[in-house]
Amino acid sequence: MIVLITGASSGFGEAMARKFVNNGHRVIAAARRSDRLEKLREELGDRLLPVTMDVTDPSSIADALARLPDTWKPIDVLVNNAGLALGTEPAQHCSLDEWTRMIDTNTRGLVTVTRAILPEMIARNTGVIVNIGSVAGNTPYPGGNVYGATKAFVEQFTRNLRADLAGTGVRATNIAPGLCGGTEFSNVRYRGDDAAAAKVYEGTVALTAEDIAETAYWVATLPPHVNVIQLEVVPTCQGYAGWNVRRNVPAPGQTK
């Protein structure tokens, strides 16, 4: 198989690149940080093709795909992994620029790459699209605001893809991870505050990037008539919480 993975320079994407290559597949590793992609190619060899791509820039996507060698163009699996969270402040204190960046990366970038790859999959009547969502897409929490909304979009987009793809050989899956450590996710979210990022995982046995890579590989290598639409993956230390109730606060319209 030929597998295109976005956001392949670290975290889930890097782990997935290793998983597919080490199992004999070819991987187009796409990301902005070309230096990291080159190091990954040095590690994994010629089965990995590094491609510099910024999913927030449609021209970057088009140029990167146009430059692929012909032998790498029939993509069998697309993993839309590029994404990020920024901040945990309540909505009224958030940065609009950070909201826009999350929307551009997590939703606009994902649909732009998908639209570029999907027609060829349809023409060949085969292919797998794996979108990396989050449990935040269907379970709200304080501070999740736009990040959770973008992941809700990923879930619903995947379900609507499945509706459009019925009767074709192309499959679509949303993998929604829960608490996952060992990546840059929380360091980025807390804007480089490593202590705050580490506290997220304190006292837990969280998922790892390798767990998500294993999940994506399983989904992509199922028999071609099997489509897993939605898959939530959480560590055993994580579960659902109740409604958030604030007490002793002013009534609506009143101030302290």
C-alpha positions, 0 to 999 in steps of 0.5 A: 500500500501507499499511505499518505500521512499528514502531520508526520513529523512528530506524535501520531503521524511519526508513529504511524509512519514507522508502523506502516513502513515497518510492515512493508508499506510505502509512506508519503510523510507530509509535514511542514518541518522538513528537517524532521522528515529527513531524519525519519527517512534516514531511519526508515529508508526508501519506503518513506518519501518526505514531502513538505506540506502545510495543510493550511495552505491549499497551494502547498497541498496542490504543489506537494501532490503534483510533485509526487513521483508517478509511482507514488501517486496512486494513494491507497490510504490517506491519514488526515492526522495534522491538527492541534489544540491551542489554549484551555481558556474560556471562550471569552478570553481566547485568542481569535487568531488561535481559534482561526489557526485550529479551524484552518488546520483541523478542519479546512486542511483536512477537507482540502487534502481529502478533496484532492485525494478522493477522486482518484480513490473513487476512480480506482474503487478502492481506498481508505481515509482515516481521520484523526478526531478526538473524544473532545468532538462529542464530549464537551469540557471547559476550555475545549470550545473551538478545539472540540468544535473542530473535532466534532466537525471531523466526526460529522464529516467522516459520517457524511463521507460514509454516506456519500461513499456507500456503494464504492470501495472507498472507506472512511473512519474517524479515530477519536483518541482520549488522553494520550501522552508522549507527544507534543500535543499538550506542549503546543496547547500550553504554548511551550509550558512544559510543566503545565503539559506534564501535569495533564498526564500526572499520575496516569497511564495514558495512551501512547502515539504507538497505540494510535498507530496500531489502531490506524494500521488495524483500520487500514488493513481490515478486509476491503468490505469492512468499514469502521466508521467511528472508533473511540480509544481511551486509556483505562484511567479515563471515563465520562464525567458529569455535568459541570455545576457552578455554585454561589454565582450571581444570577443572570443579569446580576454582577458581583 
